[in-house]
């Protein structure tokens, strides 16, 4: 990393203590205060460097401050940043056209955050069920998978099975049926004439990078098509190059009716999300039925367009696939040596650590002290999702550091 050393007037410890009385305690971050970043590396306020193996939960697929994305943002900042959707802007049409083409779909509903995209898809699916499928008013249902993570808004936690996300936030929104993930028979049983859509993650990220059996996604596509409901794929974490394909559903040559994108779509610069769908689905929306002041703003559209341009080359998808071999080989060598099991696709892995060695949090803290940043999920599982720009050398170094920590114990 070539950026100049940080010059914070306060130390990491001072800044962490300063957050305590003024920030809501809805996160439990690792005790590192990042001040600067470039590529796959970040630097704290004291100038210590860390390899980022989380990449903002896939929001930083292209690394910190990718030159093409920074240039696009700077250029747009000098022109126009916001009009609201009360007016047209000169960047939005190009962004929507290129994103639809990238995904093989027709129309785009631009939003800001991933949770907004999911909420928007729920509304669109219900409207489609009433207007197109003929479901009686207020009877539409959506089938979802257990152990899902689609965000933390009130409606979304209504169909979460994670009690830490649900407890204390009821009453919950009705209209959802939860079935086991990776179980086609249970999925089909849950579908009836009221079903508007099936909403699933092609790979469950928060659950620990859970990859379904081969054929599951094709089965979901076949069942939804045969029963006359929509297939909504939440690709907010799994999409845009992370798994070695533009979309994770491409591993099974599946085209859903609706794809949800976010995180990496904003290049780690601005929040950008989108519902991308077949024309028949998104055409159910009429003016006044849904909206967002910032959704589709010119700055977001400029950065999103630059992201699409990067992905159109296929370079990042190939890089994730090639580096993913290094990741899988390194983790395979650790099985039985502190790693109980792992699941990986492209540059994304959920690693189950032997609980006798430490919790996921303890392993994450130990790695942090050695200059590697990861994040735990449930129990003794950690997630690895480095920027797609990471070098093989840095990836091998990170795996070697994990091996050392496992050998001596967290």
C-alpha positions as CSV (number, residue, x, y, z in Angstrom):
1,X,0.0,0.0,0.0
2,X,1.5,3.3,-1.0
3,X,-0.8,5.8,0.9
4,X,0.9,8.1,3.4
5,X,0.8,7.2,7.1
6,X,-2.3,8.2,9.0
7,X,-2.1,11.3,11.1
8,X,-5.0,10.8,13.5
9,X,-4.9,13.0,16.6
10,X,-6.4,10.1,18.6
11,X,-5.2,6.6,19.1
12,X,-7.2,3.5,18.2
13,X,-8.0,2.9,21.9
14,X,-9.2,6.5,22.3
15,X,-11.4,6.4,19.3
16,X,-13.0,3.1,20.3
17,X,-13.7,4.5,23.8
18,X,-15.2,7.6,22.2
19,X,-17.7,5.5,20.3
20,X,-19.1,3.8,23.4
21,X,-21.4,6.6,24.7
22,X,-22.5,8.0,21.4
23,X,-23.0,5.1,19.0
24,X,-25.9,2.5,19.2
25,X,-24.4,-0.8,20.2
26,X,-25.9,-2.7,17.2
27,X,-22.4,-4.0,16.2
28,X,-19.6,-5.8,17.9
29,X,-16.6,-4.8,15.7
30,X,-13.1,-6.1,16.1
31,X,-10.9,-3.6,18.0
32,X,-9.2,-2.1,15.0
33,X,-9.7,1.5,13.7
34,X,-9.2,1.7,10.0
35,X,-8.1,5.0,8.6
36,X,-6.8,4.4,5.1
37,X,-7.0,1.6,2.6
38,X,-5.8,0.6,-0.9
39,X,-6.4,-2.7,-2.8
40,X,-6.6,-5.6,-0.3
41,X,-4.8,-3.7,2.5
42,X,-6.0,-1.3,5.2
43,X,-4.1,0.8,7.7
44,X,-5.1,1.8,11.2
45,X,-4.6,5.2,12.9
46,X,-1.3,4.1,14.2
47,X,0.0,3.0,10.8
48,X,-0.3,-0.7,11.3
49,X,-1.3,-2.6,8.1
50,X,-3.8,-5.4,7.8
51,X,-4.8,-7.7,5.0
52,X,-8.6,-7.4,4.5
53,X,-10.0,-10.9,4.1
54,X,-13.6,-9.7,4.6
55,X,-14.0,-7.0,1.9
56,X,-17.0,-5.4,3.5
57,X,-19.0,-8.6,3.3
58,X,-18.4,-8.5,-0.5
59,X,-19.1,-4.8,-0.9
60,X,-15.4,-4.4,-1.8
61,X,-15.1,-7.1,-4.4
62,X,-12.8,-4.8,-6.5
63,X,-10.7,-3.8,-3.5
64,X,-10.4,-0.6,-1.6
65,X,-10.4,2.5,-3.8
66,X,-10.2,0.8,-7.2
67,X,-8.7,3.4,-9.6
68,X,-11.5,3.1,-12.2
69,X,-14.2,3.4,-9.6
70,X,-12.6,6.3,-7.8
71,X,-12.1,8.1,-11.1
72,X,-15.8,7.6,-12.0
73,X,-16.9,8.9,-8.7
74,X,-14.6,12.0,-8.8
75,X,-15.7,12.8,-12.4
76,X,-19.4,12.6,-11.4
77,X,-18.8,14.6,-8.2
78,X,-17.8,17.5,-10.4
79,X,-21.0,17.3,-12.4
80,X,-24.1,16.2,-10.5
81,X,-24.8,14.1,-7.5
82,X,-28.6,14.1,-6.9
83,X,-31.8,15.1,-8.6
84,X,-34.2,12.6,-6.9
85,X,-36.5,10.6,-9.2
86,X,-38.7,13.7,-9.6
87,X,-36.5,14.4,-12.6
88,X,-34.5,12.4,-15.1
89,X,-30.7,12.4,-14.9
90,X,-28.2,11.7,-17.7
91,X,-26.5,8.6,-16.0
92,X,-29.4,6.4,-15.0
93,X,-30.5,5.0,-18.4
94,X,-27.0,3.8,-19.3
95,X,-26.6,2.2,-15.9
96,X,-29.9,0.4,-16.1
97,X,-29.2,-0.8,-19.7
98,X,-25.8,-2.2,-18.9
99,X,-26.9,-3.9,-15.6
100,X,-29.9,-5.5,-17.3
101,X,-27.6,-6.8,-20.1
102,X,-25.1,-8.1,-17.6
103,X,-27.7,-10.2,-15.8
104,X,-29.6,-11.3,-18.9
105,X,-32.8,-9.6,-17.7
106,X,-34.9,-6.7,-18.9
107,X,-35.6,-4.0,-16.3
108,X,-34.0,-2.4,-13.3
109,X,-35.5,-0.9,-10.1
110,X,-32.6,1.1,-8.5
111,X,-32.4,1.4,-4.8
112,X,-29.7,2.0,-2.2
113,X,-29.1,-0.8,0.3
114,X,-29.4,-4.6,0.1
115,X,-32.3,-4.6,2.5
116,X,-34.1,-2.0,0.4
117,X,-33.7,-4.3,-2.6
118,X,-35.2,-7.2,-0.7
119,X,-38.1,-5.1,0.6
120,X,-38.7,-3.8,-2.9
121,X,-38.8,-7.4,-4.3
122,X,-41.3,-8.4,-1.7
123,X,-43.6,-5.6,-2.7
124,X,-43.1,-6.3,-6.4
125,X,-43.7,-10.0,-6.0
126,X,-47.0,-9.4,-4.1
127,X,-48.2,-6.9,-6.7
128,X,-47.3,-9.3,-9.5
129,X,-49.3,-12.0,-7.7
130,X,-52.4,-9.8,-7.5
131,X,-52.2,-8.2,-10.9
132,X,-50.8,-11.0,-13.1
133,X,-51.3,-14.3,-11.3
134,X,-54.7,-13.4,-9.9
135,X,-54.1,-14.2,-6.2
136,X,-57.0,-12.8,-4.1
137,X,-56.2,-9.4,-2.4
138,X,-53.9,-9.7,0.7
139,X,-53.5,-13.4,0.4
140,X,-50.1,-13.6,-1.3
141,X,-47.4,-15.7,0.3
142,X,-43.7,-16.0,-0.3
143,X,-41.6,-19.1,0.4
144,X,-38.2,-18.5,2.0
145,X,-35.4,-20.7,3.4
146,X,-34.4,-21.3,7.0
147,X,-31.1,-19.8,8.2
148,X,-31.6,-17.1,5.6
149,X,-30.1,-13.6,5.8
150,X,-31.7,-10.9,3.7
151,X,-31.3,-7.9,6.0
152,X,-32.7,-6.7,9.3
153,X,-35.7,-4.5,8.5
154,X,-39.0,-5.4,10.3
155,X,-40.5,-7.3,7.4
156,X,-37.3,-9.2,6.7
157,X,-36.7,-10.3,10.3
158,X,-40.3,-11.5,10.2
159,X,-39.1,-14.5,8.1
160,X,-35.7,-14.9,9.7
161,X,-34.9,-17.9,11.8
162,X,-32.1,-16.1,13.7
163,X,-33.5,-15.2,17.1
164,X,-30.8,-12.6,17.6
165,X,-32.4,-10.7,14.7
166,X,-36.0,-11.4,15.7
167,X,-36.3,-11.3,19.5
168,X,-37.9,-8.1,20.7
169,X,-38.9,-6.8,17.3
170,X,-42.5,-8.2,16.9
171,X,-45.2,-8.1,15.9
172,X,-44.1,-9.6,12.6
173,X,-45.3,-9.2,9.0
174,X,-47.3,-12.2,7.9
175,X,-47.3,-13.9,4.5
176,X,-44.1,-16.0,4.6
177,X,-43.5,-19.7,4.7
178,X,-40.1,-21.0,5.9
179,X,-38.8,-24.3,4.6
180,X,-35.4,-26.0,5.1
181,X,-32.7,-24.8,2.7
182,X,-31.5,-27.2,0.1
183,X,-34.7,-29.3,0.3
184,X,-36.7,-29.3,-2.9
185,X,-39.4,-31.5,-1.7
186,X,-40.2,-29.2,1.3
187,X,-40.1,-26.2,-1.1
188,X,-42.6,-27.7,-3.5
189,X,-44.9,-28.7,-0.6
190,X,-45.0,-25.2,0.7
191,X,-46.1,-23.7,-2.7
192,X,-49.8,-23.3,-3.4
193,X,-52.1,-21.1,-5.4
194,X,-51.3,-18.1,-3.2
195,X,-47.6,-18.3,-3.7
196,X,-46.1,-15.2,-5.3
197,X,-42.5,-16.1,-5.2
198,X,-39.7,-18.2,-3.8
199,X,-36.9,-16.0,-2.3
200,X,-33.6,-17.7,-1.6
201,X,-29.8,-17.0,-1.5
202,X,-28.0,-19.1,-4.1
203,X,-25.4,-19.5,-1.4
204,X,-26.3,-18.6,2.2
205,X,-23.6,-16.2,3.4
206,X,-24.5,-15.3,7.0
207,X,-25.2,-19.0,7.7
208,X,-21.6,-19.8,7.0
209,X,-21.3,-19.8,3.2
210,X,-23.6,-22.8,2.9
211,X,-23.6,-24.1,-0.7
212,X,-26.6,-26.2,-1.8
213,X,-26.3,-29.5,-3.6
214,X,-25.7,-29.6,-7.3
215,X,-29.1,-29.3,-9.0
216,X,-30.9,-27.5,-6.2
217,X,-31.0,-24.2,-8.0
218,X,-32.1,-25.8,-11.2
219,X,-34.7,-27.6,-9.2
220,X,-36.0,-24.3,-7.7
221,X,-36.2,-22.9,-11.2
222,X,-38.1,-25.9,-12.5
223,X,-40.5,-25.9,-9.5
224,X,-41.3,-22.2,-9.7
225,X,-41.8,-22.3,-13.4
226,X,-44.1,-25.3,-13.2
227,X,-46.2,-24.0,-10.3
228,X,-46.5,-20.4,-11.7
229,X,-44.6,-18.4,-9.1
230,X,-41.5,-16.2,-9.3
231,X,-37.9,-17.3,-8.5
232,X,-36.1,-14.4,-6.7
233,X,-32.4,-14.9,-6.2
234,X,-30.8,-12.8,-3.5
235,X,-27.3,-12.3,-5.0
236,X,-26.4,-9.3,-2.8
237,X,-23.4,-11.1,-1.3
238,X,-22.9,-13.9,-3.8
239,X,-23.1,-11.9,-7.0
240,X,-20.9,-9.7,-9.1
241,X,-17.9,-11.9,-9.4
242,X,-17.5,-13.3,-5.9
243,X,-18.0,-17.0,-6.7
244,X,-16.1,-17.0,-10.0
245,X,-19.2,-16.1,-12.1
246,X,-21.1,-12.8,-12.5
247,X,-23.9,-14.4,-10.5
248,X,-23.8,-17.5,-8.4
249,X,-26.9,-19.0,-10.2
250,X,-24.7,-19.2,-13.3
251,X,-23.0,-22.2,-11.8
252,X,-26.2,-24.1,-12.6
253,X,-27.0,-22.1,-15.8
254,X,-30.1,-20.7,-14.1
255,X,-31.9,-17.4,-14.9
256,X,-34.3,-16.4,-12.1
257,X,-37.2,-14.1,-12.7
258,X,-35.7,-11.5,-10.3
259,X,-32.2,-10.9,-9.2
260,X,-31.3,-8.8,-6.1
261,X,-28.0,-7.0,-6.2
262,X,-26.2,-4.6,-3.8
263,X,-22.9,-4.4,-1.9
264,X,-20.3,-4.7,-4.7
265,X,-22.6,-2.8,-7.0
266,X,-21.5,0.4,-5.3
267,X,-17.8,-0.4,-5.5
268,X,-17.3,0.2,-1.8
269,X,-17.9,3.9,-2.5
270,X,-21.6,4.6,-2.3
271,X,-24.6,2.4,-1.4
272,X,-26.2,1.0,-4.6
273,X,-28.6,-1.8,-4.9
274,X,-31.1,-3.0,-7.6
275,X,-34.0,-5.3,-8.3
276,X,-33.3,-6.6,-11.8
277,X,-36.1,-8.6,-13.3
278,X,-38.1,-9.7,-16.3
279,X,-40.2,-6.9,-17.9
280,X,-43.5,-8.6,-17.0
281,X,-42.5,-8.5,-13.3
282,X,-41.3,-4.9,-12.9
283,X,-44.0,-3.5,-15.2
284,X,-46.5,-4.0,-12.4
285,X,-45.2,-0.9,-10.6
286,X,-47.0,2.4,-11.3
287,X,-45.9,5.9,-10.2
288,X,-46.5,6.5,-6.5
289,X,-46.5,2.8,-5.5
290,X,-42.8,2.7,-4.7
291,X,-39.8,5.0,-4.6
292,X,-36.6,6.3,-3.2
293,X,-35.1,9.8,-3.1
294,X,-31.6,8.5,-3.5
295,X,-32.3,5.4,-5.6
296,X,-30.8,5.8,-9.0
297,X,-29.0,9.0,-8.2
298,X,-26.3,10.2,-10.7
299,X,-23.4,9.4,-8.4
300,X,-24.6,5.9,-7.7
301,X,-25.4,5.4,-11.4
302,X,-21.9,6.5,-12.4
303,X,-20.2,4.2,-10.0
304,X,-22.5,1.3,-10.7
305,X,-21.9,1.7,-14.5
306,X,-18.1,1.6,-13.8
307,X,-18.6,-1.6,-11.8
308,X,-20.5,-3.2,-14.6
309,X,-17.7,-2.2,-17.0
310,X,-15.2,-4.0,-14.8
311,X,-17.4,-7.1,-14.8
312,X,-18.1,-7.1,-18.5
313,X,-14.4,-8.0,-19.2
314,X,-14.7,-11.2,-17.2
315,X,-11.4,-10.5,-15.6
316,X,-12.7,-10.5,-12.0
317,X,-14.8,-13.6,-12.4
318,X,-11.7,-15.4,-13.8
319,X,-9.6,-14.1,-10.9
320,X,-12.1,-15.3,-8.3
321,X,-12.1,-18.7,-9.9
322,X,-8.4,-19.0,-10.1
323,X,-7.6,-17.6,-6.7
324,X,-10.4,-19.8,-5.3
325,X,-8.3,-22.8,-6.1
326,X,-5.5,-21.4,-3.9
327,X,-8.1,-20.8,-1.2
328,X,-9.6,-24.3,-1.4
329,X,-6.2,-26.0,-1.5
330,X,-5.0,-24.1,1.5
331,X,-8.1,-24.9,3.5
332,X,-8.0,-28.5,2.5
333,X,-4.5,-28.8,4.0
334,X,-5.9,-27.4,7.3
335,X,-8.7,-30.0,7.7
336,X,-7.9,-32.1,10.7
337,X,-5.4,-29.5,11.9
338,X,-7.8,-27.2,13.6
339,X,-10.3,-26.9,10.8
340,X,-13.2,-29.3,11.1
341,X,-14.7,-28.5,7.7
342,X,-15.2,-25.7,5.2
343,X,-17.3,-24.7,2.3
344,X,-15.9,-22.6,-0.5
345,X,-16.9,-21.3,-4.0
346,X,-14.7,-18.8,-5.8
347,X,-13.1,-16.4,-3.2
348,X,-15.7,-17.1,-0.6
349,X,-15.4,-19.6,2.3
350,X,-17.0,-20.5,5.5
351,X,-14.5,-22.3,7.8
352,X,-15.6,-24.3,10.8
353,X,-12.9,-24.2,13.5
354,X,-12.5,-26.9,16.1
355,X,-14.4,-25.4,19.1
356,X,-11.6,-26.8,21.4
357,X,-9.3,-24.2,19.8
358,X,-11.6,-21.2,20.0
359,X,-14.7,-19.5,19.0
360,X,-15.0,-17.7,15.7
361,X,-14.6,-14.4,17.5
362,X,-11.4,-15.6,19.3
363,X,-9.9,-16.8,16.0
364,X,-10.8,-13.5,14.4
365,X,-9.1,-11.5,17.2
366,X,-6.0,-13.7,17.0
367,X,-5.8,-13.2,13.2
368,X,-6.3,-9.4,13.7
369,X,-3.3,-9.3,16.1
370,X,-1.3,-10.9,13.3
371,X,-2.4,-8.4,10.7
372,X,-5.3,-10.4,9.0
373,X,-8.9,-9.2,9.2
374,X,-11.7,-11.7,9.0
375,X,-15.1,-11.9,10.8
376,X,-16.8,-14.7,12.7
377,X,-20.3,-15.8,12.1
378,X,-22.1,-18.5,14.2
379,X,-20.2,-20.5,16.8
380,X,-16.7,-21.3,15.7
381,X,-17.2,-20.5,12.0
382,X,-15.3,-17.7,10.3
383,X,-15.9,-16.2,6.9
384,X,-13.3,-15.5,4.3
385,X,-14.2,-13.1,1.4
386,X,-11.1,-11.2,0.3
387,X,-11.2,-8.6,-2.5
388,X,-11.0,-10.3,-5.9
389,X,-7.8,-8.3,-6.5
390,X,-5.9,-10.1,-3.7
391,X,-2.7,-11.7,-4.9
392,X,-1.9,-15.4,-4.5
393,X,1.0,-14.5,-2.3
394,X,-1.1,-12.5,0.1
395,X,-3.8,-15.2,0.1
396,X,-1.2,-17.9,0.9
397,X,0.3,-15.7,3.6
398,X,-3.2,-15.3,5.2
399,X,-3.7,-19.1,5.2
400,X,-0.3,-19.6,6.6
401,X,-1.1,-17.2,9.5
402,X,-4.3,-19.1,10.1
403,X,-2.4,-22.3,10.3
404,X,0.0,-20.9,12.8
405,X,-2.8,-19.7,15.0
406,X,-4.6,-23.0,14.9
407,X,-1.4,-24.8,15.8
408,X,-0.8,-22.8,18.9
409,X,-4.5,-22.2,19.8
410,X,-6.4,-18.9,19.8
